[in-house]
Amino acid sequence: MTDDPAVGLSRDGAVAVLTLQRPARYNALTRELKDALLAALADLAAADDVRALVLTGAGKAFCVGQDLGEHAEALRRDPATAFDTVAEHYNPIVRGLTELPFPVVAAINGPCVGAGLGFALACDLRIAAAGASFSTAFTGIGLTADSGLSAGLAHAVGVSRALELLLLGESFTAEDAQAWGLVRTVVPADEVLGTALELAGRLAAGPTRAYAEVRKAVRYGATAHLDDVLAAEARAQARLAATSDHVNAVAAFLEKRRPTFEGR
């Protein structure tokens, strides 16, 4: 047992950095870590001075998914309740990431597996370390996907490749992930966090309210009927029309100057 917190939360200006902190176990997810991650996401959702988030892992890994030692113990205790963690932790963590009122960048510093891959896909943009490995892993232990991974993969790479990755469970590289559109860029391992922070800082300086609407619109639009999407877009534009960011940006355009966004 360690006195170190299961997750770390730090700040770089308006950018928060949330770090999974079980480096000796490649940030495998225990109840303690999942509880701490949920609490941190709730705090971030209520913060009025955060405008972007970077999610990363301590040590050499991003996250290798569920801690199977803890899971095996849960199965021994009661197989009927061993998967309660999906509803109690995994689902609300993914919702917590996707429903934050600002953009989220994943800094994938190493292996990204199972639920860890689900969490990364719940982020808006992803930066990966050269040499990082990825895998769905679930069928290798006789399970289907959770953590939104089935939808996240299908939306990111298409149904055919998502089925391939989930059925076969084969590892793929950061370079594969970039070629398939899963990650924005691949950089040396020691540059992952800095690159993610730079990208998050760029987003934090932008129109945060508009970004929040974009995040909702894209996820809704991936599954909704076109008429419903068009109606939702119209409502979102009406909400944004009265924001200071929009009004000031239009004025800046007409005055031929660069706009400044305040997230209001």
N, C-alpha and C positions, 0 to 999 in steps of 0.2 A: 504494500500500500504506500502511496506517495501523498505528500501534502500539497503537491502541485494541483491547481484547478484542472478539471477535465477539459474546459475550454478557456481560451484566453481572449480577452476583448481589449483592443487598444485603438488608438485614434491617430490619424494623420490628417489634421485639419478637419474638413467635413466628411472625410472617408473613415469608416470604421473597419477594423480588421478583426475577423473572427477566426480563431485558430483552434482546430481539434488537437488536443494535447495528450495523446498516448503514444509517443514516438517509438517506444520500445516494442509496441504491438502494432505498429503501422496504422495507428489511429483506428483500430478495430472498435466497433461500437458496443459499449456496455450500457446498461441501464443508467449508470452514473453519467456517462458522457451524453447520452441522449436526453436525459433530464436537463442537464446543464445547457445543452444546445437549444432546447425548447425555451428555457428561461431567458437565454441571451437573445433569441429572436423576438421574444415578447418585449424585452426591454428596448430593443432596437426599433420595433414597430411604434413604440410610444415616444421615442426620442424626437425632439423637434429641431435638433441641430446636426443630424446626420443626413447626408444627401447621396451617399453611395456606400456599398459594402464590398469588401473582399473576403471571400471564404477560402481558407487554406488549411493545410495540415502541418503539424510540427514534424521535424526530422526528415526522413527520406520518403515519406508516403503522404498522399492526400488522404485517402481513407480506403481500407480494404473491406468495408462492409461489416456485417454483424460479427461480433466476437463469438466464434463457434463454441468455445469452451463454456461460456455463459449460456449459450443456447442449448447445449447438450445437457447442462444441469437443469434447465427449465423443462426439457423433455422428460428427464428422469422424474422430476417432481410431479408433473401433470401435463401430458401431451395435449389435453384439451385446452389448456390456457397458455401453452408455450408461444403461441403466435399472437397473443393479445398485444404484444409490443407493436404490431403493424398499425393497429388502430390508435394505440396510446402514444406512439412515438413517431414512427416513420411517416404516416400520413400527415400528421400536424406539422412535422418538420418541413416536409415538402411544401405544404400549404403556407407555412410561415415564410419560407424563402420566396415563393412566387407572389405572395401578397404584400410584401414589404412595399412601402410607398416610395421606393427609390431603387435604382438599378443595382444588380448584384453581379460581381465578377468572380469567377472561380480561378484561383491560382493553383493549378494542378502540378504539384511539385514532385510527384512520384506516383506509385501504383494507385489506380482508381478503379475499384472493383465493387460489384454488387450494388448495395445501397449507396456506397460512395459515389458510384457512377450516376445513380439516380439523383443524389444531391447535386452533383456537378451539372446535370442537365436541367435541374430546377433553377439554376442560375441563368442569367441572361447572356453572358459572354464568358468565354473560357480561354485561359492562357495555359499552355502545357509545357512542361520541361522536356527537352530532348532526352530520349531514353525512358520516359514514363510509359508504363504499360497499362492497358485497359482490358477489362473483361466483365461480362455480365455475371458469369459464375453460377447463377442460380440452378440451372438444370444439372450441374455437376454434383449437387447435393440433393437432387430429386425435388426441386422446387420450381415454381414459376416466379416471375418477376414481382417485386413490390417497389415501394418508394417512387411510384410513378414512372418506372423505367420503361414499361411497355409503351406508354404514350410518348414519353420523352424521346425514345429512340425512333419510333415510327415517324414522329414529326420532324426529327432532325435528319434522318437518313433514308426515310421511306420504309414502307411495310416490308418489302422483299429483303433488304439488308437487315432490318430489325429482326425479322424472323431468323435469318442466318446467324446473327450474333447471339440471339437468345437460345435458339435450339442447340447450336454447336458449342457455345460457350468458349470459343477460341479467343485467345488473347490477341489484341491488336496494338499497334504502336501509336505514339503521338503523331507521327507523320501520316499514318493511316487516318487518324482522327481528323487531322487538318484537311486531308484530301477529301474526306466525306462531309466536311462542313461542321464537324462536332466542336472543333476548337478554332479560335480566331487565328492564332499564331503559335509556333513552337520556338522556344528560345532556350539557351543554356540554362541548366538547373539553377545556377546562382543568380539568374536574372529574372526568374519567374515572378517572384513577389514584387520586385521593382517595376516590372512591366505591367503587372496587374494594378499596382497602385497608380501608375501613370495613367492608365486607361480609366480607372475609377475616378481619379482626380479630374480628368476631362469631363466625365459624366456629371460629377458633383458640381461642376461650374456651369452646367447646362440647365435647361428648363425642366426641373424635377417633376413638376405637376404633369407636364406633357409626357415625360418618360413613364410616369405611373400609368397614364392612360394607354400608352403604347403597349406596355407590358400586359395589361388586361386585354386589350383589343386583339393582340396577336394570339394569345392563348384561347380566347373565346372564338376567334375567327377560324382556328384550326379545326373546329368541330361543328360550328353552328351553321344554320342555313343562311344563304346570302342575304335574304331579306332581313333576317334578325341582325346580321352583321352590319348592314347598312344603317339600320335603326340605332344600333348601339354606337356606331361611329358618330351619327348625328347628335346623339345625347352627349357624347364625350366632347365634341367640338363646342357644343353650347356651354358645357361646364368650363372649358378652357377659355372661351371668348372673353370672360370677365376677369381673367387672371392678370396680375400686374406684368408677369413675364410676357404674355402675348401683346398686351397694349403697348408696353415699352419697346418690344422688339419691332413692332410695326412702325412705331415712331422712329426708331433707330434706322430702319431700312430707308424710310423716306428722307431722313436727314443724312443718309450715306455715312453712317458711323456703325461701329461694331456694337451689338447689343450686349448688355450685362443682365444675366439671369439671377434671380434671387430665390427661386423656388416658391414663389407666391403668385 
